[in-house]
Amino acid sequence: MNDRADQWHPEGWHEFDGADAMAQACAERVAGIIGNAIAERGTALLAVPGGSTPAPAFELLGRQALDWTKVTILPGDDRMVDHGDPLSNFAMIDRYFGGTGATLLPLVEDAGTSADDANRRLSTLPWPLDLVWLGAGGDGHTASIFRGPDYLEALTTDARALKVTPDPLPPEAPVSRITLSAGAIRSARHRMVSLRGTDKRDVLLAAMSDGNRSPYPIGAVLDRADTEFYWSPA
Ligand SMILES: O=C(O)[C@H](O)[C@@H](O)[C@H](O)[C@H](O)COP(=O)(O)O
């Protein structure tokens, strides 16, 4: 574990002793962003990550006293599966926020969804997003932006979302996906990344230090845009 106190960290770095403290901090921060967005614009629009890290924070956030009827939540990326599939990120959002009164917007309706379908749905939203909350992979991916055949399009398209087929397919979810593009992520009013573990931390720090030249997608995607980072060792 390369845990040197003098290790460089980007602006907006928040470190926690454990996953519960990080989940509490993430839930409170996202609730604050939602409350401010509603106060300023009457609505709040946020994209949230898939994967396992955010679940404890989703649990706490879903219990926050907010005017959820003014909130729209969508996945920042989703696997090309039906909502009944355990791989569906939308199903996880529905599990934690389905009872709040928020509007839940799928990126993927089913395995046949196209990028055009997703972009048509996103075109109805009061863009830009108030928040894009991201996870990070040990290979430096974020959302479903991986190195591979669709990487350049994900970094350069003006479209809000695109279909990607990572190569190699990630073993934990070996399917194509629809993901927000780098441009959509950078256009959000706020960005947050939550992640656990020293290996991922070291990849993220390297990526953020590299900026858009980074070989790690998250560095190129964020391109040093203001972002808050929430990290715990486990
Ligand atoms: O659809 C997905 O899988 C995610 O959006 C992906 O970007 C995820 O956030 C990271 O892979 C981290 O996943 P963990 O939180 O499970 O480590």
Ligand as a Chemical Component Dictionary entry (heavy atoms), coordinates in Angstrom:
data_LIG
# 
_chem_comp.id                   LIG 
_chem_comp.type                 NON-POLYMER 
_chem_comp.pdbx_formal_charge   0 
_chem_comp.three_letter_code    LIG 
# 
loop_
_chem_comp_atom.comp_id 
_chem_comp_atom.atom_id 
_chem_comp_atom.alt_atom_id 
_chem_comp_atom.type_symbol 
_chem_comp_atom.charge 
_chem_comp_atom.model_Cartn_x 
_chem_comp_atom.model_Cartn_y 
_chem_comp_atom.model_Cartn_z 
_chem_comp_atom.pdbx_ordinal 
LIG O1  O1  O 0 -21.654 0.221  -14.985 1  
LIG C1  C1  C 0 -20.664 0.236  -14.262 2  
LIG O2  O2  O 0 -20.045 -0.783 -13.931 3  
LIG C2  C2  C 0 -20.193 1.508  -13.643 4  
LIG O3  O3  O 0 -20.802 2.599  -13.936 5  
LIG C3  C3  C 0 -18.705 1.535  -13.579 6  
LIG O4  O4  O 0 -18.107 2.689  -14.108 7  
LIG C4  C4  C 0 -18.398 1.411  -12.113 8  
LIG O5  O5  O 0 -18.750 2.629  -11.465 9  
LIG C5  C5  C 0 -16.943 1.105  -11.878 10 
LIG O6  O6  O 0 -16.620 -0.048 -12.616 11 
LIG C6  C6  C 0 -16.677 0.882  -10.389 12 
LIG O7  O7  O 0 -17.431 -0.238 -9.972  13 
LIG P1  P1  P 0 -17.366 -0.712 -8.423  14 
LIG O8  O8  O 0 -18.026 0.385  -7.644  15 
LIG O9  O9  O 0 -18.165 -1.990 -8.418  16 
LIG O10 O10 O 0 -15.925 -0.880 -8.099  17 
# 
loop_
_chem_comp_bond.comp_id 
_chem_comp_bond.atom_id_1 
_chem_comp_bond.atom_id_2 
_chem_comp_bond.value_order 
_chem_comp_bond.pdbx_ordinal 
LIG O1 C1  DOUB 1  
LIG C1 O2  SING 2  
LIG C1 C2  SING 3  
LIG C2 O3  SING 4  
LIG C2 C3  SING 5  
LIG C3 O4  SING 6  
LIG C3 C4  SING 7  
LIG C4 O5  SING 8  
LIG C4 C5  SING 9  
LIG C5 O6  SING 10 
LIG C5 C6  SING 11 
LIG C6 O7  SING 12 
LIG O7 P1  SING 13 
LIG P1 O8  DOUB 14 
LIG P1 O9  SING 15 
LIG P1 O10 SING 16 
# 
